[in-house]
């Protein structure tokens, strides 16, 4: 079967993406790095337990997991002055190279007997310090490479890759860990980032230079970028080619722009609270399995496997949603996930809650792609990496805060009650979001940042 025949088998929304040479080259490398990260979810924790001093495994485990994620929030704020002006491709490549080198040191140190717990935590922390910028570079690069009508489908593929890695990565790591040390699995993750860095260097975007910020929309967004920056109180202005913005090199520049763009701030607030309310459910589910259902790890794994499978299918379906107004769809996803959790609190049997959790994954699947598409379409091109880095930094705090709250809530309400309360609160979040959205659309319309929305309609769906 020829490549052209294979492309015709794809849904209509995805066919143009695989006709784009740059995106077609980049996607496998991104998927490989996602799979490597999925394996590292297990490998990082497992290796921490192996090298921890007697009686200190819990402390090292918590430190290792925190070091693998949280420094990205600090990096987004501390390195804004240095990184804001870099093209998206260079940001993604820099993050990939740092992760490749520092994660690659883990198996080398382990093999030579030098992997002290302090060194392990330091290597993990260093590898994640540019995570927010690398993630911002990923989605900014896609926005530069593709026209607006193709971005939602591209975001859907990227988010589905992450969802698939959550299902496949840990299972593959568990299989391989029976043969090799988890240190070597972290080495495979490092290798995947080395491949990604190499592939990013081969990608060209409109403008002729690898990773150039001068995308196809740069000229059309320059005036809007200047206005948005002025509203944000930064005194910024955007060049004719969407280049660097004067005054935008402050670490908080992205957050300042968000404060001047109510719609983007609303998307960020909705996503933050959505992730925050998910945190207690993540803590409650294992205890629900053991205490309420009196089952073991197999059932817990089945819950997450079915959720992940649903999220992959839902994420792929997001490409077909570009014809619908994205705000109502996004709020519907939030409410749908909340309703999927309510049966847990009603004493439903395991088969019923398994079906609900699968449906919840299917409903949740498109959310990430829709959220990124709203940011890509509403943000001036010259500000996109800065705003997405600020978004990543803010969201990195939501899950841990919600997870920390889960323990005390479980002590008060029990696992089943926490799952139900999380669902009801999430539905309430969607209702509040809809009310705020309706109220904002009734105000006199101001000129939008872009003339058209991600679905080809008005900028305010």
ZISUL-V653194 format. One record per helix or strand of 2 or more residues. SS is the DSSP state (alpha for helix, beta for strand). FROM is the first residue (numbers start at 1). TO is the last residue. If there is no record, write none. Layout:
BEGIN
SS;FROM;TO, SS;FROM;TO
END
This chain:
BEGIN
alpha;3;8, alpha;12;18, alpha;21;51, alpha;57;67, alpha;71;78, alpha;80;83, alpha;88;111, alpha;117;127, alpha;131;145, alpha;148;176, alpha;182;200, alpha;218;231, alpha;253;259, alpha;262;292, alpha;297;323, alpha;326;345, alpha;350;364, alpha;367;378, alpha;381;442
END
